[in-house]
Amino acid sequence: MKIVTFVKPNERNPPPLWADLVIKLNVNSVYDALPSVLGQPDDVLLLHNYVKVIDKDAVVKFFSSFKSSAIVKYGDKEIGYFLSARDKNMNSRLVITHYALKV
């Protein structure tokens, strides 16, 4: 599984340490960044770059058990998407939160 985030091409801040892959995109929403990761052969957890991953191992273990894609929320805020390699069509109504993901 890959944990992916995106930053603007001209952003000066360093990317988060938890990211396995950082994509430079000129988009503001995590939904607009989805097409950039659809070609990945692995499971992908796409998160906003302002998310704090408290325990990366727990996050990987939790999401690796999913067979379908899901929207990831923190409170009422959409912070990312999980794209299962078995189900990359984001038609899932599954909405999840995880204790190790904070804003």
N, C-alpha and C positions, 0 to 999 in steps of 0.2 A: 504494500500500500504506500502511496505517495501523499504527503501533505503539501499542498500547493497554495501559494498566495500570489498576489499581483501587486505591482507598484507602477506608478506613472513613470514614463521614460526619463523625465527630468527630476525625479525625486532624489533628494540629497541624503535622506535618512537611510541608515543601513537596514537591510531586510531583516525580518525576525529570525532568530536562531533556530526556531522549530521547523522552518520550511525546508522541505526536501528539494523543492523546485520553486524558483521565483520567476514569474513571467512579467515582462515590461509591457503594459497595455495602457492605452489612453482611455480608460473607462472609469466610471465612478461606482458602479454597483457590481456586486458579486454575480448577479444574474447575467450581466453583460460579459463577464469574463468566462462564463461556462463554455462557449464554443471553442475556446483555446485549449481546453483540457479534454474534450470529448474523444480525441484520438489516442489518448493514453491507454495502453493495454492492461494496466493494473487498476485496482480500486483507487479512487482519488478522493481526498477530502480537500475541497477548495474552501479556503477561509479568507476573510478580509485580513489585511496585514496589521490591523490594530487589535486583533484578538490575541489574548495571552493564553498560551498552552501551558498549564501548570504541570501536567504529568504526561509527557508525550507517549510513553509506553502504555499507559492506561487508555489513552485516546486511540492508539493504533489497535490495541487488543479489542476494545469495544466496537469500533467501526468495522474491523475485519470480520466480525461475526454476522454482519448484515448481508442479506442476499438481494435487497432492493435498494434503490436510491432513496435519498431522504433530504429534506430541508433541515438545516441546523439553525436553531434559534437560541438566543440568550434573552430571556424575558420575552418581550414583544418584538425584539429586533432580529431580523434575519441576518445571520453572520456568516453563513456558508451553505455549501451543498456537499453531500456525500454521493459520489457516483460509483455504484457497484459495477465491476467489470462485467457482471452477468446481466445488468439492467441499467443501461445508460440513458434511457428515455426519462426525462424528469417529469413523468406523469404521476409519480407517487404522491400520495397525500400524507405520507408519513412525515411527521414533524418531531424532531428529537432535540433534547438538550443533554449536555454532559457536564458533570461537576468539574472536570479538568479544563473546560473552556470558559474563559472569562473575558469581559470587555473592559 
